[in-house]
Amino acid sequence: MGRTSDAGEKILAAGRSLFEERGYSALGVAEICRAAGVPKGSFYYFYESKEALALAVVDEHWAEQRREWTRVLSAAGGDTEPLERLRRLFEETEAGLRAGQQGCGTVLGCLFGNLSLEMSNQTEAVRTRLQEIFDAQVEMVDAVVTEARDRGDVTVTDTREAARSVVAQLEGQVMFAKLYNNTGRLSPLWSNCLALLGARAAHSV
């Protein structure tokens, strides 16, 4: 039983690493199993298809990211001012990409963004799951923007659309960082975010 459980964890870890580095379409089940160090038959014990593994990888990654976003954006766990918590989210995103670049030599980008670009027209199950994740991200940012608006820190009126724009900007800048292999592409995030939200002058520095 221990070996079976270990094989499943190895397949999931190998799938996540390979999807992040090389994408979905270029990979086959045999290559994933080689990277995991398990026989091909073990793959189908845990996953009925490569798509099923991709969904498991997405769910695992989102569970981790959601915990981090909650920690950073929560009023109970971070700075009291909502805009400072949002700024910290950008800073930690950049730090994570920089750490990944130091580890493998390239900026890997966002797993969700990468898969969205590659798979949105290929598999409905993955596309739908990614939509749900981005909607959840927007909801989390919306809560912070609404708090900032209620404090008078920003002038935006449609907080949901503003939050969607913030998430889209974050995703776009991460994509540029990956394209140019340069985490410095994330440096305009904060000033652009403040402009999007119509922040007061006190928060524009």
GIMO-V798623 format. One record per backbone hydrogen bond with DSSP energy under -0.5 kcal/mol. NH is the residue of the N-H (numbers start at 1). CO is the residue of the C=O. E is the energy in kcal/mol with one decimal. If there is no record, write none. Layout:
NH&CO&E ; NH&CO&E
//
This chain:
5&1&-2.3 ; 6&2&-2.2 ; 7&3&-2.3 ; 8&4&-1.9 ; 9&5&-1.9 ; 10&6&-2.2 ; 11&7&-2.4 ; 12&8&-2.1 ; 13&9&-2.4 ; 14&10&-2.7 ; 15&11&-2.7 ; 16&12&-2.3 ; 17&13&-2.3 ; 18&14&-2.6 ; 19&15&-2.7 ; 20&16&-2.2 ; 21&17&-2.0 ; 22&18&-3.2 ; 23&18&-0.7 ; 23&19&-1.3 ; 27&24&-1.4 ; 32&28&-1.9 ; 33&29&-2.4 ; 34&30&-2.2 ; 35&31&-2.3 ; 36&32&-1.9 ; 37&33&-1.4 ; 38&33&-2.1 ; 42&39&-1.4 ; 43&39&-0.7 ; 43&40&-0.9 ; 44&40&-1.0 ; 45&41&-0.6 ; 45&42&-0.6 ; 46&42&-1.0 ; 46&43&-1.1 ; 47&43&-3.0 ; 53&49&-1.5 ; 54&50&-2.5 ; 55&51&-2.3 ; 56&52&-1.9 ; 57&53&-2.7 ; 58&54&-2.6 ; 59&55&-2.5 ; 60&56&-2.4 ; 61&57&-2.7 ; 62&58&-2.5 ; 63&59&-2.3 ; 64&60&-1.8 ; 65&61&-2.7 ; 66&62&-3.4 ; 67&63&-1.5 ; 68&64&-1.8 ; 69&65&-3.1 ; 70&66&-2.6 ; 71&67&-2.2 ; 72&68&-2.4 ; 73&69&-3.0 ; 74&70&-1.9 ; 78&74&-1.3 ; 85&81&-1.5 ; 86&82&-2.1 ; 87&83&-2.4 ; 88&84&-2.0 ; 89&85&-1.6 ; 90&86&-1.6 ; 91&87&-2.2 ; 92&88&-2.8 ; 93&89&-2.0 ; 94&90&-2.4 ; 95&91&-2.3 ; 96&92&-2.2 ; 97&93&-2.0 ; 98&94&-2.3 ; 99&95&-2.3 ; 100&96&-2.0 ; 101&97&-2.2 ; 102&98&-2.1 ; 103&99&-1.4 ; 104&100&-2.1 ; 105&101&-2.6 ; 108&106&-0.7 ; 111&109&-0.5 ; 114&110&-3.1 ; 115&111&-2.4 ; 116&112&-2.1 ; 117&113&-2.2 ; 118&114&-1.8 ; 119&115&-3.2 ; 120&116&-1.4 ; 122&119&-2.1 ; 123&119&-1.8 ; 127&123&-2.2 ; 128&124&-2.8 ; 129&125&-1.9 ; 130&126&-2.5 ; 131&127&-2.2 ; 132&128&-2.1 ; 133&129&-1.9 ; 134&130&-2.6 ; 135&131&-2.5 ; 136&132&-1.9 ; 137&133&-2.3 ; 138&134&-2.4 ; 139&135&-2.2 ; 140&136&-2.1 ; 141&137&-2.4 ; 142&138&-2.9 ; 143&139&-1.8 ; 144&140&-1.1 ; 145&141&-2.7 ; 146&142&-2.9 ; 147&143&-1.7 ; 148&144&-2.4 ; 149&145&-2.7 ; 150&146&-2.5 ; 151&147&-1.4 ; 152&148&-0.6 ; 152&149&-1.1 ; 153&148&-2.6 ; 154&148&-0.7 ; 155&197&-1.1 ; 155&198&-1.0 ; 156&197&-1.6 ; 159&157&-1.3 ; 162&158&-2.1 ; 163&159&-2.6 ; 164&160&-2.2 ; 165&161&-2.2 ; 166&162&-2.2 ; 167&163&-2.5 ; 168&164&-2.5 ; 169&165&-2.5 ; 170&166&-2.5 ; 171&167&-2.6 ; 172&168&-2.6 ; 173&169&-2.7 ; 174&170&-2.1 ; 175&171&-2.0 ; 176&172&-2.1 ; 177&173&-2.3 ; 178&174&-2.1 ; 179&175&-2.8 ; 180&176&-2.9 ; 181&177&-0.6 ; 182&177&-2.0 ; 185&182&-1.7 ; 186&183&-2.0 ; 187&184&-1.9 ; 189&186&-1.8 ; 192&188&-2.5 ; 193&189&-2.5 ; 194&190&-2.4 ; 195&191&-1.9 ; 196&192&-2.3 ; 197&193&-2.1 ; 198&194&-0.8 ; 198&195&-0.5 ; 199&194&-2.4 ; 200&153&-2.5 ; 203&200&-1.7 ; 204&201&-1.6
//
